[in-house]
Amino acid sequence: MSATHRGLIGLGSNVGERERHIAAAIEALPGIGVRPTAASSLYDTDPVGEIIDQRSFLNACLLVETELHPLALLDAVKELERRLGRTSPAPRHAPRPIDIDILMLGEMTLSHERMTLPHEQLLHRRFVLIPALELDFEAASPDGTRLRDALAALPLEEGVRLFAPPLPLPAPRP
């Protein structure tokens, strides 16, 4: 019997019907072995990274449970992104209909060529920290860094605006 891992996933979209893309991802997660247990509100956020001249994003975070190990989970979410319209290869930080990031998976740490746990930008992005803290104000990264302390240390110029209440979660499967 596999262990259940509790984690934090980030969702983002800035192409087409952004809210619909995020809702489709939430609805599809159980089909890949990921059970959402809580969803943050949706936030309209300024683009950050290498391409900032693009439409704003909608972002949200989910608390999830899965029995998948990190690399299997990465494969599953990347396939889900493709099914939901994300094409690759695309430039880093390019516009996209859906982006699914594994931010934390319990207390696991991982440094692999394909992924890092916790996500390497977890403590540096307001658009991740604000919805994550909405879900758990006491959350900390595996090294003990409190997410709220990381948020307090960031400059305010990265715009993050409340957009809508949390999207509904799929009904649990029997």
TADARA-V193261 format. One line per field, one symbol per residue. ss: DSSP state (H for helix, E for strand, L for the rest). A space follows every 50 residues. Layout:
ss=???
This chain:
ss=LLLLEEEEEEEEELLLLHHHHHHHHHHHHHHHLEEEEEELLEEEELLLLL LLLLLLEEEEEEEEEELLLHHHHHHHHHHHHHHLLLLLLLLLLLLLLLEE EEEEELLLLEELLLLEELLLLHHHLHHHHHHHHHHLLLLELLLLLEHHHH HHHLLLLLLEEEEELLLLLLLLLL
